[in-house]
């Protein structure tokens, strides 16, 4: 069974969100059970199945997922902008309805941002390098810049 934790500080209206636990997926071995990342040696079919299971449980279309492609850097991607092939970024910002933002984290911290007035949200992956490089602040600034 998949369990989602929700933050009491993010408004429910307009910002459905959750932090899934690791249980309830189909991956085995070192990546068991609800591995959602494609870059860590898990079978691609298992990752896709896990993503579908999470989407079904949380109530969103898995095709709408836009996830960080983290490299412990400072790049922030504005959802909807042109994306070049293998672009890598640790933060996302979005002012559109529809996309589902995902920030992967194992021993790092996923950070969510939401501005209920401007209807802008963001997600960032923050390891120690990104925190030192002020990535969370950069993602927050990108979120407020989207608001105009």
C-alpha positions in Angstrom: 0.0 0.0 0.0 1.3 3.4 -0.9 1.2 6.1 1.8 1.4 9.8 1.0 2.3 12.4 3.6 1.0 16.0 3.1 2.4 19.2 4.5 0.0 21.3 6.7 1.7 24.5 5.4 0.9 24.1 1.7 -2.7 25.1 1.0 -5.0 22.3 -0.3 -6.8 24.7 -2.7 -5.0 24.4 -6.0 -1.9 22.6 -4.7 -2.4 18.9 -4.4 0.8 17.5 -3.1 2.3 14.6 -1.2 5.5 12.9 -0.2 5.3 9.1 -0.8 6.9 6.6 1.4 9.1 3.9 -0.2 6.6 1.1 0.2 3.9 -0.2 -2.1 5.9 -0.5 -5.4 7.2 -3.4 -7.4 10.9 -2.8 -7.5 13.2 -5.4 -5.8 16.6 -5.6 -4.3 18.5 -2.4 -3.4 15.8 -0.2 -5.1 12.8 -1.8 -3.5 10.0 -1.1 -3.4 8.5 2.2 -4.7 11.6 3.4 -6.7 10.5 6.3 -8.9 13.9 7.2 -10.4 15.2 5.9 -13.7 18.8 6.7 -13.2 19.8 4.3 -10.5 20.0 0.9 -12.1 16.4 -0.3 -11.5 14.5 -2.1 -14.3 12.8 0.6 -16.4 9.5 -1.4 -16.5 9.5 -1.5 -12.6 10.0 2.3 -12.4 7.3 2.9 -14.9 4.9 0.6 -13.0 5.8 2.3 -9.8 5.1 5.7 -11.3 1.7 4.5 -12.6 0.9 3.0 -9.1 1.7 6.3 -7.4 -0.3 8.3 -10.0 -3.3 6.0 -9.6 -3.1 6.3 -5.8 -2.7 10.1 -5.8 -5.2 10.7 -8.6 -3.2 12.2 -11.4 -2.3 11.2 -15.0 1.3 9.8 -15.1 1.9 11.5 -18.5 1.6 14.9 -16.7 4.7 14.2 -14.5 7.6 16.6 -14.9 10.4 15.5 -12.6 13.7 17.0 -11.6 16.8 15.6 -13.4 19.1 16.3 -10.6 22.8 16.6 -10.7 23.3 18.5 -7.5 23.5 21.8 -9.4 21.6 25.1 -9.4 19.5 24.9 -12.7 15.8 25.6 -12.4 13.5 24.6 -15.2 10.3 26.6 -15.9 7.7 24.1 -16.9 6.5 24.9 -20.4 9.8 26.4 -21.7 11.6 24.6 -24.5 13.7 21.8 -23.1 16.8 20.6 -24.8 17.3 16.8 -24.9 19.3 15.8 -21.8 18.9 19.0 -19.9 19.5 18.5 -16.2 18.0 20.6 -13.4 17.4 20.4 -9.7 14.4 22.7 -9.5 11.1 23.2 -11.2 8.7 26.1 -11.3 5.2 26.1 -12.8 2.4 28.6 -13.3 0.1 26.3 -15.3 -2.6 23.9 -14.3 -2.1 20.3 -15.3 1.6 19.4 -14.9 2.6 17.3 -11.9 5.9 18.3 -10.4 8.2 15.7 -9.0 11.5 16.0 -7.0 13.3 12.8 -6.3 15.1 12.4 -3.0 16.8 9.6 -1.3 19.1 11.0 1.4 18.5 14.6 0.1 15.5 16.9 0.8 12.6 17.5 -1.5 11.4 21.1 -1.1 8.0 22.4 -2.4 7.0 26.0 -2.9 3.5 27.3 -3.4 2.1 30.8 -3.9 -1.7 30.7 -3.6 -2.1 34.3 -4.7 -0.1 34.0 -7.9 -1.0 30.4 -8.5 2.6 29.4 -8.9 4.4 26.4 -7.5 7.8 24.8 -7.5 9.7 21.8 -6.4 13.4 21.3 -5.8 15.8 18.5 -4.9 18.3 19.8 -2.3 21.4 17.8 -1.3 24.1 19.5 0.8 25.8 20.9 -2.4 22.6 22.4 -3.6 21.8 23.9 -0.2 25.3 25.4 0.0 24.8 26.8 -3.6 21.4 28.3 -2.4 19.3 26.2 -4.8 16.2 26.3 -2.6 16.4 30.1 -2.6 17.0 30.1 -6.4 13.9 28.0 -6.9 11.9 30.2 -4.6 13.0 33.3 -6.6 12.0 31.6 -9.8 8.6 30.8 -8.4 8.1 34.5 -7.4 9.5 35.7 -10.8 6.8 33.5 -12.5 4.2 35.4 -10.6 5.4 38.6 -12.2 
